[in-house]
């Protein structure tokens, strides 16, 4: 479920590893991000939700933020092969 209190009052800057540990399998909105070689290394969690649409709604109006999925990445081809019924 989305955390509206966090979205209204962002907290401390966390490392990428800590964010992934605290918010497994969720969409996370980060502000005040630190970057090294085009990769986010830390940030402040502005909001989070397991629902992508809800997380996008929380990010509406933000200008400079990161939007990340903390769960397992699945290949689009693998997803298609496991979700589309044969013969369609």
matplotlib code that plots the C-alpha trace (Angstrom):
import matplotlib.pyplot as plt

x = [0.0, 1.2, 2.6, 1.1, 2.8, 6.2, 5.2, 4.2, 7.3, 10.3, 13.0, 16.6, 18.9, 19.3, 21.7, 20.3, 20.8, 18.9, 16.0, 15.7, 15.8, 13.2, 10.8, 10.9, 8.8, 7.6, 7.8, 9.9, 10.1, 13.4, 14.4, 17.7, 19.5, 23.2, 24.7, 27.9, 28.5, 24.8, 23.6, 21.7, 23.6, 21.4, 18.3, 15.5, 12.3, 9.5, 6.9, 6.4, 3.7, 3.4, 1.0, 2.7, -0.2, -0.5, 3.2, 3.0, 0.2, 2.4, 5.1, 2.8, 4.1, 7.7, 10.3, 13.5, 13.0, 13.9, 11.3, 12.4, 11.1, 12.8, 11.6, 12.9, 13.3, 11.5, 12.3, 9.4, 9.7, 9.7, 6.6, 4.8, 5.6, 4.3, 1.2, -0.2, -2.4, -1.3, -3.5, -4.3]
y = [0.0, 3.5, 5.5, 9.0, 10.2, 9.5, 11.3, 14.3, 14.2, 12.6, 11.3, 10.5, 9.7, 5.9, 3.8, 1.9, -1.4, -0.1, 1.1, -2.3, -4.0, -1.8, -1.7, -5.2, -5.7, -2.1, 1.0, 3.6, 7.3, 8.8, 12.5, 14.1, 11.2, 10.6, 9.2, 7.4, 6.5, 7.0, 4.7, 5.8, 5.0, 6.8, 8.9, 10.1, 7.9, 10.3, 7.6, 3.9, 1.4, -2.1, -0.6, 1.2, 3.5, 4.6, 5.3, 7.4, 9.4, 10.2, 11.4, 13.7, 17.2, 16.3, 17.5, 15.8, 12.2, 8.6, 5.9, 2.3, -1.2, -3.0, -6.5, -9.1, -7.9, -10.1, -10.2, -8.9, -12.1, -14.4, -12.5, -12.9, -16.6, -17.2, -15.0, -15.4, -18.5, -20.8, -20.5, -16.8]
z = [0.0, -0.7, 2.1, 1.9, 5.1, 3.6, 0.4, 2.4, 4.6, 3.1, 5.5, 5.5, 2.6, 2.3, 0.2, -2.7, -0.9, 2.2, 0.0, -1.7, 1.7, 3.3, 0.3, -1.4, -4.5, -4.6, -6.9, -5.1, -5.8, -4.9, -4.6, -3.8, -5.5, -5.5, -8.8, -9.7, -13.3, -14.3, -11.5, -8.4, -5.2, -2.6, -2.3, -0.1, -0.4, -1.4, -1.6, -2.4, -3.4, -4.9, -7.4, -10.3, -11.0, -7.4, -7.3, -10.5, -9.0, -5.9, -8.3, -10.2, -10.1, -9.2, -11.6, -10.5, -9.2, -9.7, -10.2, -9.4, -9.1, -6.2, -7.1, -9.5, -13.1, -15.6, -19.3, -21.5, -23.6, -20.6, -19.2, -22.6, -22.8, -19.3, -19.5, -23.0, -23.6, -26.4, -29.5, -29.2]

ax = plt.figure().add_subplot(projection="3d")
ax.plot(x, y, z, "-o")
ax.set_aspect("equal")
plt.show()
